[in-house]
């Protein structure tokens, strides 16, 4: 009797381990406007730990990457976002038709908008200092970084980006910045004079990505393979020597 009961409890525990995570992902997908396209290292999406590529992300989710983590999101109509290591963001809103908004609380992210002649497609990032958004009919991309609690750096890597909330923008029409240019916005929403930037100006977290890890993995696997070949050769040689000694003794 006790054995049957213990077996039933064990079966229920195994079913929970196998199906509860899948059910959580399916439930999240029903109210999702974005999906993870790539995940590296340790990331957290909402209450779901161990997120992986293909998982859905719902509006209202907090997104966080740890020291070795990076993730990329795909949204509707050619909008996408990459969150770099040691960063956190919040999925604010998404109409599912090309207008989405995130807030950046810490770290850095890259935002991209693929062109296609659709004016309404817009991706906006809210920081403590201002709102950065991509809009228009052409492809555009930018990097937004909070390098401390009171400053936001904006790097436009393709096309153009607009800034709203600047002290100098009295009519709130948005101020545009173009590819190859950067600016820094302080706590009073005042932007520095736009200037050209180089790779040295980009946030440090970009260089902290685990880009070299696959190379080391290949080296490690190659070393293990070579060790296996050497051990196999030595084992075969030892067997041949033993076989030769045995034949000599028979003779």
SULPEGI-V629492 format. One record per helix or strand. SS is the DSSP state (H for helix, E for strand). FROM is the first residue (numbers start at 1). LEN is the number of residues. Records with the same first field share a line. If there is no record, write none. Layout:
SS=FROM-LEN + FROM-LEN
This chain:
H=2-29 + 76-3 + 199-3 + 204-4 + 213-38
E=32-9 + 43-3 + 48-2 + 56-3 + 62-4 + 70-5 + 79-5 + 87-8 + 99-15 + 122-5 + 131-4 + 140-9 + 151-8 + 160-5 + 175-4 + 181-5 + 191-1 + 195-2
